[in-house]
Amino acid sequence: MKLVLCQDSTDLGRRAAAAGAPLIREAIAQQGSANIIVATGASQFATLAALLQEPDIDWSRVVAFHLDEYIGLPVTHPASFRKFLHERFVDLIPLKTFHEVQADAGDPHAECARLGELISKITIDVAFVGIGENGHLAFNDPPADFETETPYLVVDLDEGCRKQQLGEGWFPTLEDVPAKAISMSVKQILKSRHIICSVPDSRKSTAVRNSVEGPVTPDVPASILQKHENTSLFVDPPAAEQLSR
């Protein structure tokens, strides 16, 4: 894992995008297209905005996979990750394909199977992800399943995860935060050739410390990124404040 300390959240987004963009261009040049993973949440604001400004990316040759979504939440809900991605990324560029998690479909397990079949046919070139306050990676809350080969899972959201969503202002009360979600699995994320992880804010500082300096454990799901040789973790000073080095 490569750790990059940025000046502030804006610089973080710029540098994360500048690291990911050449990898997308390279994949297009070498194989005619690129496959990426896009995440949501406040940690991704600056990175996605900066990625849109990167020059010379032929987005019509890019296929994007959605990382996670709340079960039962319609795309019109303010907290919908699909809504977030459409407004801030997908609808602003001519992507070849966007494979979104339709978590308000009637059978979430069937939706996991549909997405799993699609992603199992390709290799992800670049995954843009974040880390949760509880150390989660995607919606794989602690203790995360490090062993399953299933690409997409139905998962239970723990209280820490749900409180983060409430604290970020996405829901009026904790009871309104869904208790279940569809998430890309940890192993599927790790199959990506490159991982660009953006983590701003002091709220994430404990998770950053545990993910970078602690043991690799399902109790800190993002700690598994230590095992991925092509992961770059971009943090701002508040997120890095608990690091010992």
N, C-alpha and C positions, 0 to 999 in steps of 0.2 A: 504494500500500500504506500502510495506517495501522498504525503501531507503538504498542502499548500496553504500558507497563511496569507490572507488577503487584507487590504487596507480597511475595507468596509463591505457592506452587502452588495453595493453596486459594483465594486471592483471584483467581488466574488463572482457575480453573475457574468461579468465580462470575461474573466479568466477561465471560468468553467466552459463557457461557450467557445472561447478561443482554443481550448484544448479538445473539445468534442468535434468542432467543425472540420478540421483537417482529416479526422478519422472517417467522417461521412464522405468527404470528397474522395478520399483514398479508396473506400469501398466501391463507390460509383465508378471510379476510374478502372479498378481492377476487375470488377464483376458485373458492371452495368447497372447496379442498383445497390441500395443500402437499406438495412433493417435496423430500426432503432426502437428503444423503449422510452416512453415519456411519462413522467410522474407529475403529481399535482401538489397543492398545498402552498403555504406562504413561502416555504424554502425555495420554491422553484420560480417565483415571480421574476427575479432578476436574470436567472439563467435562461429561461425561455425567451424573455424579451431580447436579451443579447444575442441569442442564437438566431433569431429572426433577422438581425442586422448583419449577420456574417455574409460576406459576398461569395459569389460563385458556387453556391450549392444548388444543384438542379433538383428541387424538391419533387418534381414530377417523377423522379426515380427513387424516391424514398418511401418505404413502407414503415408505418409507426404502429407499435403495439401499446395498448393502454395497460398500465400497471395494476390498478385496483379500483374498486368502486363499492359503495354501500349497497347492500341488498335492499330492494324495495323502494329505492329513492328514484323518482322520475327525473329525467334529464332537465326538466324545467325548474327543479328545486335549486335554490341559491347555493347549497352545499354540494351539489352534484359535481363530481370530478369530470364527468363528460362535458358538462356545461362549461366548467373552468377551461378545459383543453380546447373546446371549440372556440370560445371567445378569445382566448389568449394565444392560440397557436394554430390549431387545425384549419380554421376558417380563414386564416390570414395568408396561407401558402397553398400552392397546388399539389398537395401530397398525392402520391400514386394511390395509396390506400391507408385508411386509418381503421385498425381493428379495435373497436371500443368494447369495453365490458358492459354488456346490457344487463345490468344486475337487477333491473325491474322486470325481467322476463319471468314467465311463469315458473320455470324450473331452473334454479340457480346451478344445480349440478349438471344439467344438460348444457347450460351456458359455459361452464368450466370445460366440459368435454369438447364443445365446439371450438373454443379458443385454443385449447390444448392441442387439438388436431392441426390447427393452422400454424401454431408456433413450432410444433415438433418437426415441421417440414423445412425449416430454415435455421440459420444461425444469426443471432443478434450481433450486429457490429458494434453498436454503442448503446449503453443503457444510461439514461439520465435519471438518477434517483436521489432520495434524501434519507435522513435518519429521523425517527420520531423521538419525542421527549423520553419515552420509555425504552429507547434503543431499538424500536422496531424497524424492520426493513420491508418496504411496502406495508401491507397490513398483517405481516407475520409478527404478532405480538409475542412477548416472552411467556412461557418457554416456546420458542419457535421449533418447527419441525425441520431439521437439517437433513433428513434422510429421504423424504418422499421424492420420487421422480415425477410425480404428477405436476404438470406445468401450472395449472390454475386450481385453487382450492376455495372451498367455502370455509371461512374462519370466523371465530368468535372474537370480538373486540373487547380487550380488558378495560378496566375503569380508567387507567392512566391514559390510554389512547383516546377514550371517549371524552375525558376531561380536557385533553389537548384540543380537540375539535371544538369543544364548547368555549375554551379560553381564546381561541383564535376568532371567535365570533360567528362561526358558521351555523350555530343552532341557538335558539333562545333558552333552552334548559337542557340539563343532562339527559332527562327522560326522552327528549326529542332526538338524541343522537342514536342512530341505529346500532343494534347490538351485534349484527353480523355483516360480513362483507365478502366479496370475491376478491382474492388476491393472487398475484403471481407468486409462485413458491420460491423459496430461498435458492434451491438448486437450479431452478430455471433462470433466475437472475444471474447466478454465478456462471452460467454457460455463455454469457455475453463475452465477446472478445475484449471489450473495454468497458469500464464502468466509470462514469463521471458522477461523483456524489457531492451535492451542494448542501451545506449545513450552516446557515447563519443563526445568530441570536443566542443570548445567554441562557435562554430556556433549554437549549440543547447541550449546554456545556458538560453536564454530567454524562449524558449519553455519548458525547464525543470522547471524553476521557476514558470511559469504560470500553468504548468500541476500539480505540486506538491503543491504549496502554494496559487494558485488562486482559484476562484470558479469553480465548475463543470459547464461547458458551452459548447455548440456546437461551439462557437467561438475559443475554445481551445480543439479540439477533444480528445487529449490524457488525458485531465483532468478527463475524465470518468473513468480512471483507479483507481482513488481514491475510487470508489464505488466497486471495485473488491477486495475481501478480501485476495485472494491468488496471488496478483501481487507483484513481486520483481523488482524494478527498479535499475539497475546498472549504475552508472555514474563515469566518471573520474573527476579529479579536474577542468579542464577547463569547462566541462559541468555543474559542480556544482557551478561555481564561483558567480552566482547571487542569490543563495539560502541564506535566512536569518538565517537558522538554520542548 
